[in-house]
């Protein structure tokens, strides 16, 4: 099959690594895979990476598929929100601030206060948090004014890589909707002016199905290879699953996300739900937590236990906000352990960490659907994706706290699959989500629901409520 297959490549440039899948356009079979790691630097609330490193990782991952020289089309999905600042020479002015860099929390609060939460939600679909690009740009102008003055172009991670491949300054509506300066009618000139940004510094927002351009000579692809617009990682995963309206997804990775494709444009003035666009012509309301699998793994390491060595019982509560938190919006918080008893076991503490991480996502699920005008249907299984979905402890925790069945797609690397579907659509004329459904990427085992653990939910809600003053306290200097 590999000798005659038409091949497309989808890329996932994530926080930790670049992954690339060479996919058979007709069947969706994975023909080759490549991967290269990234380095994230920073202490305290800082999280940064060198964009040049992403480019080198992209080259390595594409070569690792074995099909870079014969792929018929390519697309890139990338981590959302990251601030890439380019000088007049096209080179990065400084390392990129990543989505989980929370230094910009004060600027997010100032921005939200300037327009008001309701007005932000109405205009751009979301109330700024520390994750959003608009807050990071505000941090840069306040703290590194020389770098801001030297910036001639602002890009998101996937924009930067697509631009390196094609020479084009482009983005898509999905990733643009996570900046905080793009609304349903395009870039918001008033917000840009308030931030000291000129629209000429930003990439053109391509319509669904419009390619970014052909690959340039001297790069990792055959010159002239069509490159799709690409999109943000959450939007690419939604495409990769072939999502239909109202089907909720829980993604368990370094961060945790819950989202659904909706027909209505979301606008949540509370800030819990980000009102993103999807990569097509719909919407993708989403709630995100900073602390998910990585936080739970860290607690397992502190306890000296394997990540799956959980034990039932006990009344301990863990709020694993090790990096601050986005949902709930507590950027300066730290982890909290409450309710220890003489008979509390390490396995119960570890299970409580799983509970705390999953609770924040499940608490936002109804808000996500409501923001997009979709009715919640408790009989629809939750789609569980990301690295955590492969672990029994995560699956059982979600089933026990939600009382719902979960389905775990057999396809891995769904961001890369979504990007591959975008690339395939350039060639076939289909919608990318139609390609993914034809590839049956969402198929996988169904795990029946468990009885909803009301006692655990009540403990978590009560502890979070009582601990708010402590969790909102400033971090020690």
Secondary structure, 3 states (H helix, E strand, C coil): CCCCCCEEEEEEECCCEEEEEEEECCCCCEEEEEEEECCCECCCCCCEECHHHHHHHHHHHHHHHCCCCCCCEEEEEECCCCEEEECCCCCECCCEECCCCCCCHHHHHHHHHHHCHHHHHHHHCCCCCCCCHHHHHHHHHHHCHHHHHHCCEEECHHHHHHHHHHCCCEEEHHHHCCCCCEECCEECHHHHHHHCCCHHHCCEEECCCCCCEECCCCCCCCCCCEECCCEEHHHHHHHHCCCCCCCCEEEECCCEEEEEEECCCCCCCCCCCEEEECCCCCEEEEEEECCCHHHHHHHHHHHCCCCCCCCCCCCCEEECCCCCECCCCECCCCCEEECCCCCCCHHHHHHHHHHHHHHHHHHHHHHHHHHCCCCCCCCCCEEEECHHHHCHHHHHHHHHHHCCCEEEECCCCHHHHHHHHHHHHHHHCCCHHHHHHHHCCCCEEEECCCCCCHHHHHHHHHHHHHCHHHHCCCCCC
